[in-house]
Amino acid sequence: MRNKTNSEKKLRRAKRIFLILTLLFEFTLIVLDRSGVHLTGPFVDPWSFVHIFAGVLIGLYYFRWKTGLGLLILWEIIEPFIFLLGGIVFLEAQTPDFPEVPTNQITDVIIGFLGYLAAKMWKRRL
């Protein structure tokens, strides 16, 4: 019984750590992006860390692989609309250009799913 509670503590701690890391990276990159620093690459870029951490978070919670992959794909589909809405509402831009290219969006899903798989493998070892 003691071993299970120790595993549960480790899992709770990992969830908190990755949630904090995800929010920290997201906030930092948004600030840098808004200050004019170019952050988007054709494949891997600084935003890739956010996608890895998001995949880990999805994996740490009890989502099956199809649901985890679906959430990552869904995010890449709705992300341009959120970017557009955020640019109009917060930056008062007419139509801000969405900086990602399709290769980067595909890479984001793959990287996020690798984070998901890493979290699932780590959870099995607990």
N, C-alpha and C positions, 0 to 999 in steps of 0.2 A: 504494500500500500504506500509506503514511504517513497518508493521509486516513482510511482505515478504522480504523486503530488510534486515531486521535484521536476518531473517532465512538464507538468502543467505550468509550473512557475517559469521554467525556461521558455515555454511557448508564449506565455503572456509577456515576458520580458522581450522576446524577439519581436512580437507584434508591435509593442510600444516603440522599440528602437527603429524598426523599419517605417512605421508611421511618421515618426519624428524626422527621420532622414528624408523621406519622400517629401514631406511638407517643407523642410528646410531647403532642399535642392530646388523644388518647384518655386518657392518664393524668391530665392537668390537668382535663379535663371530669369524669372519674370522681371525682376528689377534690372538685371543686366540687359535684357532684351529691350526693355522700355527706354533704357539710356542710350540705345543705339549700337550696342555691341552685337555683331553678327554671330548668331549661335547655331544656325541650321546648316547641316552638311548634307551631301547627297546620300550618305548611308548612316554612319554613326556620328553623333554629335553630343554635346554636353547634355542634351535632353534625354539621351539614352540611359543615363543614370536613373532618371525619374521613372522610365519605363521598366528598368530592371527592378527597382524598389517596388513599383506598383505590382509587377508580376509576383514578387516575393510575398507581398501582402495578400494578394489573391490566393496564393498557395498556402499561406499560413492559416487562412480561414478555410473552412471546410468546403471548398468548391471542387467539383469534379473537373477533369481536364477540359471537357467540352464547354462547360460553363466558363472556366477561366479563359480559355482561348476566345470564346464568344465575347466576353467582357473586353478583352484587349482589342479585338476587331471592332466592336461597337464604339469604343472610345475613338479609334482612328477615323471612323465614319462621322461621328458627331463633332470631333475636334475642330474642323474648319468652321462650323456654324457657331460654336462657342467663341472661337477666335474673332469671327466677324462681329458677333453680338457684343463681345467685350470691347472691341475696337470702336464700335459705334457709340456704346454707352459711356465708356470710361475715357476714351481718348477723343471723342467727338469727331472721329474720322468718318468720311463718307463711306468709303468701301476699302478698308485696309486689305492689303495683299496677304494671302495666306502663304507663309514662307516655306512650307514643306513640299517636297516633291514625292511622287508615288514610291520611289525606291526607299526613301527615308521612312515613309509610313509602313511599308512592308518590313523593313528592318526593325522598326519600333515594335511591331507585333512579335517578331521572332525573338528579339532580345527580351521583351516582357515575358514571353512564354518560357524562355530559358530560366529567367528568375523564378517563375512559377514552379518549374521542374526541380530547381535547386531547393526551393522551400519544401516541396513534397518529399524529396529524398532526405532532407534534414529531419523532417517530422517523423519519418519512418525509423530513424536511428534513435529517437528519444525513447 
